[in-house]
C-alpha cells in the first residue's frame, strides 16, 4: 500500500501515537507524517503510508498551513500552551505578578495582530523538538536547563480575528512552515502586556488537505478493512 492522506488527529495522542496505530492497522512499517501536532492540538496530520508516499512528506511539510487558535490572555504557561504550569502574568521587568488593570480593546488587539503578519523573527518554545546542541530542546528543558532559544525567520501570511471576549481570543492563522502557534500566542500576550498562552489549537489545512477531507483513525481503519 502507498498513500498520502490526511488524518484528523484528536486531542490526546501524540503524532507518533497516531502513526503507531496506523502501523497496526495496515501492517506497513514505512509510515511518516508531515508537521508534528502537539498532544493538545487536533486536526490535519498529513500521513504518508509506504515508501513512495513517505518520500513526498518533505514537500508536504513546506506547504501553507491554516490553524484555528484559542488564546487565553492574562496568564502565561511554562510550555506556552495549556499543558504547562499556568501563572498570572508577570512583568518582564520586575518578574512580579501584576493585576491586569486595563483589558485590551478589540481595536488594540487588532493593531497588535498586524505586527505579526509577514516575515518575522520567532523564538520557538523551550518545550519543543527544536534541537539545541544536537538534542531536542524539550529534553533539556525537562532536566531544568535554562535554554537560550535562537530566533528563526518564519512567515505568517494572515491573522483573522474570529472573536474576542477577554480573556479569550480566537484567531484564524495562515502560515508557512516552521511557525509555532504557541510562540505566537505567547508573543501576542507579551505585546498586549497581559501575557498569553495557547489554550486550544486545531489545524484546519495543510496545503490542499483540509479538515473536511481528513479521516479519523476509526474511519481510516473501516475503509482499510473494506
C-alpha positions in Angstrom: 0.0 0.0 0.0 1.2 3.5 -0.8 -0.9 6.6 0.0 -0.6 10.2 1.1 -3.6 11.3 3.1 -4.9 13.5 5.9 -5.8 12.1 9.3 -7.9 14.1 11.7 -5.8 13.8 14.9 -7.8 14.1 18.1 -6.6 15.8 21.3 -4.6 13.5 23.5 -2.3 11.2 21.5 1.0 12.4 20.1 1.5 12.4 16.3 3.8 9.4 16.9 1.0 7.6 18.6 -1.2 8.1 15.6 1.5 6.6 13.3 1.9 3.6 15.6 -1.9 3.0 15.4 -1.8 3.2 11.6 1.1 0.7 11.5 -1.0 -1.8 13.5 -4.0 -1.3 11.2 -2.0 -1.6 7.9 0.9 -3.8 8.8 3.1 -1.2 7.0 6.3 -0.1 8.8 7.1 2.7 6.4 4.8 5.4 7.7 5.6 9.1 8.4 3.9 12.4 8.9 4.4 16.0 7.7 4.4 18.5 10.6 4.0 17.4 14.2 0.9 18.3 16.2 1.3 18.5 19.9 -0.9 16.2 22.1 -3.2 19.1 23.0 -3.7 20.0 19.3 -6.0 18.4 16.9 -6.8 18.5 13.2 -5.0 17.8 9.9 -2.0 15.4 10.1 -0.7 14.6 6.6 0.5 11.0 6.7 2.5 9.0 4.1 2.0 5.2 4.1 4.5 3.2 2.1 7.9 4.1 0.6 6.7 6.2 -2.3 4.3 8.2 -0.1 6.8 8.9 2.6 9.2 10.3 0.0 6.6 13.1 -0.6 6.4 14.2 3.0 9.4 16.6 2.8 7.4 18.5 0.2 4.2 18.4 2.2 6.0 19.9 5.2 6.7 23.1 3.3 3.1 23.7 2.3 0.9 26.5 3.7 -0.9 25.7 6.9 -4.0 27.0 8.5 -5.0 27.0 12.1 -7.9 27.9 14.5 -6.2 29.1 17.7 -7.8 29.9 21.0 -5.6 32.1 23.2 -6.1 32.9 26.9 -4.8 36.3 27.9 -3.9 37.4 31.4 -1.8 34.3 32.2 1.3 32.6 31.0 2.5 29.0 30.7 5.9 27.3 31.1 5.2 25.5 27.8 3.3 28.3 26.1 0.2 26.1 26.0 -2.4 24.6 28.4 0.0 21.6 29.2 2.4 23.7 31.3 2.3 25.4 34.7 -0.2 28.3 34.4 0.6 31.5 36.3 -0.8 35.1 36.3 1.0 37.5 34.0 4.4 38.6 35.3 6.1 41.8 34.4 9.2 41.0 32.2 10.9 43.9 34.0 10.2 43.1 37.7 9.2 39.4 37.4 6.3 40.2 39.7 2.8 39.1 39.1 0.7 42.0 38.0 -3.1 42.5 38.0 -4.4 43.4 34.6 -5.7 46.9 35.2 -6.8 47.5 31.7 -8.1 44.9 29.4 -7.1 45.5 25.7 -9.9 46.7 23.5 -10.7 44.8 20.3 -9.2 47.7 18.3 -5.9 47.4 20.3 -5.9 43.7 19.7 -6.3 44.2 16.0 -3.5 46.6 15.9 -1.1 44.2 17.7 -2.1 41.3 15.4 -1.0 43.2 12.3 2.6 43.4 13.8 2.8 39.6 13.4 1.9 39.4 9.7 4.7 38.9 7.2 8.2 37.6 7.6 9.0 37.8 11.3 11.6 36.6 13.9 10.1 33.9 16.2 11.6 32.3 19.2 10.5 28.6 19.5 9.1 27.4 22.8 11.7 25.7 25.1 9.4 22.7 25.3 9.7 21.9 21.6 11.5 19.5 19.2 13.9 22.1 18.0 17.5 20.7 18.5 19.9 22.6 20.8 23.5 21.3 20.5 22.2 18.1 19.0 19.4 17.3 21.4 15.7 18.3 21.4 15.0 21.4 23.5 12.2 19.8 25.4 14.5 17.1 26.8 16.9 19.8 28.1 14.0 21.9 29.5 12.6 18.9 31.4 16.0 18.5 33.0 15.7 22.0 34.3 18.2 23.5 31.9 17.7 27.2 31.1 17.7 27.5 27.3 18.6 30.4 25.1 16.4 29.6 22.1 17.7 31.3 19.0 15.0 33.2 16.9 14.1 31.9 13.5 12.7 33.5 10.4 9.2 32.4 9.7 6.3 33.6 7.5 2.8 34.4 8.8 0.5 35.2 5.8 -2.6 36.2 7.6 -4.3 36.5 11.0 -8.0 36.9 11.2 -9.7 37.9 14.5 -12.6 35.5 14.8 -13.8 36.5 18.2 -12.6 38.4 21.3 -14.1 38.3 24.8 -11.4 38.9 27.3 -9.5 36.8 28.3 -10.4 34.6 25.3 -9.1 35.4 21.9 -9.8 33.2 18.8 -7.8 33.6 15.7 -7.6 32.0 12.2 -3.9 31.9 11.3 -2.3 31.0 7.9 1.4 30.3 8.0 4.4 29.0 6.1 6.5 26.1 7.5 8.1 26.2 10.9 5.7 28.5 12.7 4.9 27.7 16.4 1.4 28.9 17.2 2.3 28.5 20.9 5.0 31.1 20.4 2.6 33.4 18.5 0.2 33.2 21.4 2.9 34.0 23.9 4.2 36.9 21.8 0.8 38.4 21.3 0.2 38.3 25.0 3.5 40.0 25.6 2.7 42.8 23.1 -0.6 43.3 24.8 1.1 43.5 28.2 -1.3 40.8 29.5 0.7 37.6 28.9 -1.0 34.8 27.0 -0.8 31.1 26.2 -2.3 28.8 23.6 -5.4 27.2 25.1 -6.6 25.2 22.1 -5.4 24.6 18.6 -7.0 23.0 15.5 -5.0 22.6 12.3 -7.6 23.0 9.6 -5.5 22.8 6.5 -2.1 21.7 5.2 -1.7 22.6 1.5 -4.6 21.1 -0.3 -5.5 18.8 2.6 -8.4 20.2 4.6 -10.0 19.1 7.9 -13.3 18.4 6.0 -11.4 15.7 3.9 -9.4 14.3 6.8 -10.3 10.8 8.1 -10.4 9.9 11.8 -8.3 6.9 12.6 -11.5 4.9 13.1 -12.8 5.9 9.6 -9.4 5.0 8.1 -9.5 1.6 9.8 -13.0 0.9 8.4 -12.0 2.0 4.9 -8.8 -0.1 5.1 -10.8 -3.2 6.1 -13.2 -2.9 3.1 
